[in-house]
């Protein structure tokens, strides 16, 4: 049994000034298994992975790590050392260079050489070999920026595996993937397993553990609370282990009665502003009632985000269709105009589109609302601060003060800042584009409660979600997108995961 | 109470580190070369840094939005030779006198100077209009648009001057802008007004904060801070008014007008950067353009406004430059753009955008000037001076980067 263990983490404790990130962590990882690692944000997953790949060197933590029966001593001078030992990591954020080809990326920093120059033929043939061996459907000559997210992920994996990797760490590999791409990744992981590669699989999407892993370890507050074979676990069990309390329901119940139709989109068609020969919205229609949560489901690339950003006046070039508010047709040409009609958008990518990371909570929240605090030229800083404090309190944003930069906050709190920013603009319609992406379970629950509360207070909400359960758990009705068009709106009572999927994949057409 | 003040000071040390650096430079040179502390030098140094300082207050905004302006040197140079040409050829004076024969002597000189100043600042605004349009609306990268401007204005200077220096010896009113002194009594009056306003604003801001229920900072600390600024202001005013040199002649007493101009511009720009939408939007755009756009900010309009403001400041600097040099020369303003950019960066402006302060840029300009003057007074080989400045710039930015890393 013992020789089966490839990596043994024993009593590892890692302290930062003022915080214990890992406390007495012991995990055994068996050779050839897929070992899931879950926990809320801040539970210590990342710290543990950084120790494994040598970002935190041997000696900076207490306890020991045995790898293939020997003590693992990484000096931390470079992550090359871990790679040479056979431990490779695929990060959550893709680390590819967009303007280089797949082959160039795979062999970046270790290009095969022929004298002083790079041996291109060998580079590409070696890449092809790696891609073929692990059944990764990517073209080695393709430029990375032209790939889809899923293929980029595969390139990352190929890069990690291009040297002899015995242990592959995947840090939230599916956070940006569509359902179809996730399926593809699962297949690849199975192939890797059959080839004897050990995987450590980190994810926020709990369902995935049941699809792919053999064992799951749960971290909470820097401690291992459980390591168990996946087949002995259930989703509910996993959630309660993670949050340390029984969570009966993942989606809080709201008590709301949607009113009459407030907002209507009919026959909307739009072109890609970056490539006007491409039609991105090929006919979308839906209506939104007062105090309603309308879910928008659909696969990645189905045009969900494009649709809402077009409605918000910041994306597509409209060619047909109408948008009406209170029964009157309106035209929206910019975010500013959308805001003047009482429409706000919490964008998909909070770090890139929602926040100014180097600025304070205060400045982020007030940014779209400065007109309100300004008389002639001057911003009334006191009124601004008072209002920001009100929102930070009512949404319980956890931070030392509103004067700290948002990049120091956790994902859930960052998302609350983005939501505050848009709530302060007093919208009638709040569009949320995947509001819980990359947020841990506890924080998700708080965001759900907040969204419910808003709907009860009469806000009309459009919520895009990549997770089927979420969209079904939260919405009053679900509009399904398929290939740039709306493929029907389902009443929640009549909707099920299967029905939504059938619409989303075009098996069933409205 | 003293301990709590020390604690507040520790917390704010980063924002004061530049001032500390400045004090160190002054002490060092002052000890090595007592003339460094002379009233003459103190009067001069602020005048010498003024033109760079004025442009730096605008450059902060440009760099904060993630842009750069390489054309400000020759832009100001171009404005200066236009002003010089208007005066040298009597372009304004002659027809003015012909139209209003009653206007002559000193009166004519004043009216001419005013018209020349207005027209020159207008030229600066046109420069801003041009660059703002092509950067904001034609989406040209600022580096390229202003590099183009660099060559265009350089050529403009040569065309206007025809390759010779245009002297403006005839108009003393115009030269007052850069060479004149505000006599002691009006200087005191201005200093009293500024001091009173500073304390008044302190108490007003505290009482307003109280109204909104916002926790206040330690009163002692705020008072001491304001008092220190007031003290520095008064020390300067009294020194340049030669209170400590009773034998000094009247014509060297007083605050240089150019320094007053710099002070006023710096105060306005500092206020704009912190308390107006225009300023906030600049930081937002530089911090995250996409997020700013989705927050409903009209990015093109903001960027245009910033280059237009830069143009106005280039205009003012050009006017001052002509007055300072007393002529329009063929190399006017050359190299200023790099001093302006260096001042901003030394003052903590991030070249990546989103961060920087007007106050910092002014201190940055002062540090550059203090260093240059000190080295000159110490008779350091002039060939070495640029090298030393270069290393100081690199050292300062490196210290800033490591300091930030430690904090993270």
Interface residues (C-beta under 8 A of the other chain):
Chain A: X312 X314 X334 X335 X336 X338 X339 X345 X347 X352 X353 X354 X355 X356 X357 X358 X359 X363 X367 X368 X370 X371 X374 X377 X378 X379 X381 X382 X383 X385 X386 X389 X421
Chain B: X208 X209 X211 X212 X213 X214 X272 X275 X276 X277 X278 X280 X281 X283 X284 X287 X288 X290 X291 X292 X293 X294 X295 X296 X297 X298 X354 X355
